[in-house]
Amino acid sequence: MKSPSFGLSQRMLARQVERSIERQYFHHSTHSSCVRNSPFLRCARRTPQQHQPQAQRPTNNNINPTSPPRRPFTHTSPRRDARQPGDDPNFTSILDNPPELVRAGRRHGPGLIILALIPITALVLGTWQVQRLGWKTELIARFEDRLVQPPLPLPPRVDPEAIHDFDFRRVVARGRYRHDLEMLVGPRMRDGEDGYMVVTPLEREGGGGVGKGTTTVLVNRGWVSKRLRRQQDRREGLPTGEVTVEGLLREPWKKNMFTPENRPDKGEFYFPDVMQMAELSGSQAVWVEQTMEPDLMQTLEMEAKGMPIGRPAEVNLRNNHAQYIFTWYGLAIATSIMFYMVVKKPPTDMSRRIRMNKEWS
């Protein structure tokens, strides 16, 4: 059972709250109308009793006179002339129309344009490599068809313009090597060892050519080791008398941008410039690559004696266009997926903003 003092303290606290509210209200009020909705305030007009000094006001005997001063209920002054959002008839509450999350700032920049161009470019290059693959496959098939044909005797005079139609055609020529006009082209690697290509003019009798009724063509005899580049170190590789050379008739070589220029005055040739070599040796601009197929023991013996090792009779054109096709098409697919992911990527927490949804359903 609660004591009477407990109920008395509650009533005293309620009366103190009521008086504090009355003072705050009458201090800021500009009218004298009665406040009807307040359960505590009876009238806004002060009574004579309220105008009495603090010391003359009647007090409740139950209030402790030594209690601390009462604190005001609020320090916020009311807004007198400001209109509230609810006063606007066109006001829309967020509860009536829920908001939506949107990406803030610029959605995409120039990087998206570059990313869109990558799959398009890769697709075009992949299609171009498909065409190149068909062209290279047909070219290799045509050259291999020429290899299976019997060797053709090389005529005394060869039209350089007609060599294109006889590229990789097997030919046979007889004559004598002009070792005094020999040229070394290189360096060239073979099985990991450095060496040179030996190019020697072949002088042939008859044909009504320049000089004493002779004609000359350039023969690429094959590869020799760098340590045997001097002729005195490879006497067995310098045949004398008439020889028969079987090889492939090839078009003149094309120099790439990374190969340095030849220096014939110093005897240095970095790539076979057929026109330049023919002019230096007084021969026709005809390039024949000697072919042979020695076994392993014969190859080792020829290398030790300094005898040039010719190339096999085969088409050695590179055909890597299938790899390029997979590379470019794979890049096009990968970048297309990346482009889709970037476009459809949801906004992050840092880039989300709320805006009013104006679409009513």
Residue, then its C-alpha position, 0 to 999 in steps of 0.5 A: m500500500k502506498s503512503p500518503s506522502f507518495g501521493l502528495s509528492q505526485r500532486m505537487l509535481a503535477r502542479q509544478v509542471e502545470r505552472s511552468i507550462e502556463r508561464q511559458y505560454f503566457h510569456h510568448s502569447t500575443h492574444s488573450s483568447c482562451v486555449r480550449n484544447s489544452p488540458f492544463l490551460r484554462c484561459a490566456r488572459r492573466t488574472p490579477q492573482q497572476h500579476q501579483p509579485q512572486a513573494q505575494r502569491p499564495t503557495n501550497n504549504n506542501i511545496n518545499p521552499t528550498s527546492p531549486p528554481r524550476r527550468p522552462f519547458t522549452h526555449t524554442s519560440p514559435r514560428r509566427d508567419a511561416r507557412q507550413p508545407g501542409d498548408d500548400p494544397n499541392f503538397t505531396s507527402i513521401l508517405d503518399n508516393p514512395p521515393e526511388l533510388v537513382r545514380a547521382g552525377r554523370r552515369h558514364g564518361p568517355g571511357l565507356i565510348i572507348l570500351a564500346l569501340i574495342p569489341i567492334t575493332a576486334l570483330v573487324l580484325g577477326t573477320w579480316q584474319v578469316q579472309r587472310l587465312g583463306w588467302k594464305t591457305e590457298l597460297i600454300a596449297r598452290f606452292e605445294d602443288r609446284l613442289v611435287q612437279p618434276p624439276l624444270p631446267l633453268p633457261p639461260r635467260v630468266d625474265p624477273e617479271a615472270i618469277h612470281d608465277f614460278d615461285f617455289r618451282r623446282v629448277v635444275a641449273r649447271g655451271r661453275y661457282r664463282h667463289d671469288l664473288e661469294m657473299l655471306v648474309g647474316p647472322r642466321m641461327r640454326d639449331g641455336e648456333d650462329g652462322y651465315m647464308v653462303v650466296t655464290p654466283l653460278e656461272r653457266e655456259g651458253g645462252g648468248g648472255v653478257g661476257k663470253g657467252t655466259t649467264t650467271v644466277l645467284v645461288n643460296r647454297g645454305w648455312v655455315s657456322k660462324r667459326l667457318r666463315r673464312q674460305q681458308d677454313r672450309r676448303e672442302g666447301l668450295p667445289t671446283g669444276e662444273v656442278t649441278v644445282e637443284g633448288l627452288l626458284r624464289e622471288p626476291w626478298k623484302k626487307n623489313m623495317f627492323t633490318p639494317e641496311n647492307r654495307p657491301d663496301k665492307g662485305e656485310f649483308y644483313f638481308p639478301d637484296v637480290m637486285q643489289m647482289a646481282e649488280l655487284s656480281g654482274s649476274q641476273a636478278v634470279w635467286v635460287e635456293q639449293t635444296m637437300e635432305p641429308d640425314l643426321m650423320q651427313t648434316l654433322e659431317m657437312e657442318a664440321k667440314g664447313m660445307p653449306i647445308g641447304r634447305p629442305a624442299e618444302v613450303n616454309l611460309r608461316n600460317n598463324h592466322a587461325q590463332y589471330i582469329f581466336t585472339w581477336y574474336g575472344l577479345a571481342i566477346a570478352t570486351s562485349i561482356m565487360f561493356y554489358m556489365v558496366v552499363k547494367k552495373p547497379p549504383t553503389d551505396m556512395s552514388r545512390r540518391i533519393r528523388m521523388n517518384k513522379e510516376w503514379s500507379 
